[in-house]
Amino acid sequence: MNDSSNKKKIAIQLIAQVNEFPPLPAVVNKILQVTADPESSLDKLARIVEAEVGLSAAVIKLANSPFFGLSREVSSIQHALVVLGMEEVRNMVLAKAMFNTFTSYRKKGDRINALWGHSFHTAMAAQVIADKMGCEDSGLFVGGLIHDIGKMVIFLAFSGESLLKVYGDTEKLDDSKKEIAFLGLNHEDLGRLLIKSWLFPEALQMAVGYHHSPESAPNFQRYPLVVRLADTLALLTVVGIEGEEGASLCLPFLDPPLSELYAKNGLPLTLNTIKNLFNEAQKTFAKADDLVSLLSG
């Protein structure tokens, strides 16, 4: 079998894996719909979350974590919505739902665990970028959280030995290029197919499907642009790069045409902006350990 035929066979196998991937709980789509509607009320979101007893308890526990530093104890979903806001509660609900999806596959090994950690850090970095650059959130945390969901499809489809062939360190290529070379498609393609099947909004499909190539996104380019930068901030943290060194590794974002694309989408980047975003992301990651522990519970 030639290389082209083999890649086609692998691509068909992976797309079949997408179709077999378990759906997220129905409450996830309900919450995305409610929080995307400017006419929605806190009461409406509260009713949806409260109907899911386990999820409701988890959100209250998360709201009371030191990460949020609230002076009064949160005792109900309604209270959490009042003091934290609709978007923060949405983020906690979706993080818990995604964590449950990841942990159900933990027996697949360390790759799944590492994927979860990186995804959560990327989500937090996307939130930092949104806050510091004056973006309307509208799901950027969620985009960061699910940006690599296509890798989950690949990890579930292949054994450890096959994954080494895909992601081995013999070539100086990023993961997306390695996937194309070995599989004929990449985790962006698979992720976009998966969340489209979950009926996620188009903006999130763009964040997932184009975070390595935001210039190719046909719509909502700001989403993959934010996630691409957040992804980089999170990756640098994983390898233990901090301070000036970490910020300096983000300098390619200042080079055209990428810098021009950011500016065009209301995200003008300067050296000081990069340094500030990197430092703020580092502070946020440092405070997040308790959140990860609670999400594990």
N, C-alpha and C positions, 0 to 999 in steps of 0.2 A: 504494500500500500504506500503510495507516494505521500509526501508531506502535506500536500493540499487536502487530499482525501482524509488523512488522519485528523487534521485540524477540523474538518467538517464534521467528522464523527464525534470528536470531543465536544464541539460546539453544540451539537444536537443533544448529547448527554447532559451538558450543563443546563441547557434550556429546559430539558425534562426535569432536572433537579429544581429549577425555579418553580415549575408547576407543582411540584410535590412539597415545596417548602410550606410549613404550617403557617396559617394566617395569624396575625396578631389578634389579641382580644378585640371584640367588636367595639368595646369602649374607647379604644384608641381613635378610631375613625370618628366616632361621635364627638370626642373632645377636640380633634382637629377642626371639625366643621364648626363647632360652637365658638372656638377661640378665633377662628378666621372671620367670623361674622361680627361686624362692628355694632350690630343691633343686639347682640346677645347680652344677657345679664349674668351677674355673678350667681344669682339664684339658680339659673338654668344649669350652669356648669356644676354647681354644688350638688344638685339633684342627680346628675349623671354619675359623679364620683361616689356619692354616698350610696348609690345602688350597688356598688361593688365593695362589699364589706372589707375584704382583705386589702384591697387597694386603698380604700379610705383610711384604714388604720396605718398603712405604710406611709401615706402622705403626711398624716399628722405627726408621726414619729420623725420623719424627715424635716418637717417644718420646725420641730423643736430641737434640731441638732445645732451645735455651736456654729456651724457654717453660716447660719442666718443671723445669729447673735441677737435674737429677739429678747426684749426685757420681760415679756409676759408669756406664760405658757399657752400654746395653742391647743385648744380642746376640741375643735370641730373643723370640718372642711370649710364651713362658712367663715369661721374665724381666720383660717389660713388664707382664704381668698381676700379677706379684707386687709390683712396686714402684709401679705406678700404679693397679691395681685394675681390676675388671671393667668398671665404668661408664665409666672414662676411656678404656679400650681400645675399648669399644663406640662411644663418641663419635668417636674418631679414624677407625674403620672407616667409620662412616656418613658422616662429613664427607668422607672421600675418595670414597666412592661417589656422594654428592650432587654433589661438585665435578666428577666425571667427567661426570655428567648435564648440569650447567650448561655445562661447557666444550665439549661436543659441539655446542652451539647458539650458540657465540660469534659466528659469522658473522652472526647476527641483529642484532648491534649492541650499543651501549653499555648498553641497558636490561638485557640479560642479565647483563653484567658487574656492573652496579650492584646487581642483584637478588642475585647471589651474595654480594657483599661485605656487603650489609645482612643477609642471612639468617645469615651466619656470625657477625656481630656480635650479632645477636639471640640466637643460640644461646649465645654466651658470656655475654651478659647474663642469660639465663635460668638458666645455671649459677651465676652470682654470686648471684642472688636465692635460688635453692635452698640454696646453701651458707650464706648469711648469715641466712636466715630459718628455718633448721632444717627444710627440707622434705626428704622422701625424694626423691632425684633421679627415679628411675623413668621416665626419658625426657624430662625437661624440656628438656635440651639439644637432643634430637632434635626436640621440638616447636618450639623456636625455629628450628632449622635448616630445617625444612620448612614453616613457617607460611605463607609466601607462594608455595608451589608452584603454587597456582591462577593466579597472575599469569603463570607460565611458559606455561600453557595459552593464556592470552589473547595473550601476546606472539607465540606461534607461529601463532596463528590469523589475525592481522591484520597488515597492512603498517604501516610507520611513519606514514603519513598518517592511517590509521584510528586508530592508537593516540593520535595527537595530539588527535583528536576526543574520545577517551575521557578522557585524562589532562591535557588542556590546562588552563591556569591561569585560565581565564575565570571559573570559579565557585569560591567559597570552600567547597568540599566535600572531605571526605577521599576517598581513592581508592575505597573501598568504595561510597560513595554515588554517585560519578561512574559507576562500573561499572553500578550498578543503573539509573541514569538512562539510560544509553546502551545497555546490553546486556540488561537485564532480570534479570540475576543478577550475583553478584560473585565475586571470587577466593576468598572463603571457601567458597562453595557448590561451586565447581569443584575446589578443593583437597581438600575433604572427599570428593567423589565419586572423585577420583583415588586418594587413599591408601586409601580403602575398597576400591577395585579391586585395590590392592596388598596387601590383607589386613593392614594395619597395625592395631595395637590401638585399641580404642574411645577410650582416653584421648588418644591422638594425633589421632584424628579430631576430638575436641572441641577440642583446641588449635588445629588448623588451621581448623576450620569455624566457630569462634565467638570468635576472638581480637579482633574488633572489637565483639562483643556477648556477653561472657561471661555476662551475666545470662540469656541465652536458652539456654545449654547445658543439655541435659537431664541430663547426668551429668558427673562429673569436672570440676567448675567450676574447681577450682584450676589446671588446666592452661591454659585460655584466659586466666585472670587473670594468671598468671605471664608468659605470652607477651605479653599486652597491655602490661604494664609494661616488659618486656624490649624489645619493639618500639619503645616510646617512647624508652628510653635509647639504643638503637642509632640511631634517626633523628636525635636531637639531636647525636650524634657526627658524623654525616655532614655536617650543616650547620655544624659547627665551634663548637657552643655548649658551653661548659664551665663548671665551677665553680658559683658561686651562681646565675648566670643559668640554667644548665641545670637545676639542682635546682628552681628556682622555676617552671619550665615544667611540672614534674611535679605541681605542687600540686593540680590538679583530681582527682588520685587520692585526695586527703584529703577530698573533698566527698562527702556522702551523696547518693544511695544507694550509689555505687560503693565508698566507704570501708567501708560496712557489709558489703557483699558480700565484700570482701577479709577483713575481720575474721571473718566467719562461716566462711570457708574456711581459717582458721588463718594468715592473712597480715595481721596488724594493722599498719597503716601510720601513722607519725607523720612530722612534718617532719624530725626527725633521721634516721629510718630512710631516708627518701627521699634525703636528702643523702649518707648513707653508701653506699647502693646506687649512686647516681650516681657517686660518687668511686671506688668499687671497680671499677665497670664501666669507667670511664675508664682506670684502671691496667691492667686486663686487656686492653683494646683496644690500648693502647700497646705491650704485650709480644707482640702476636699477629702482627705483620708476618711474622716468620720462619715461623710456621705456615702462613700463606696462601701464601708462596713455596714451601714444601715441598708443599703440597696441589696447587700448580700443576704440579709436576714429575711 
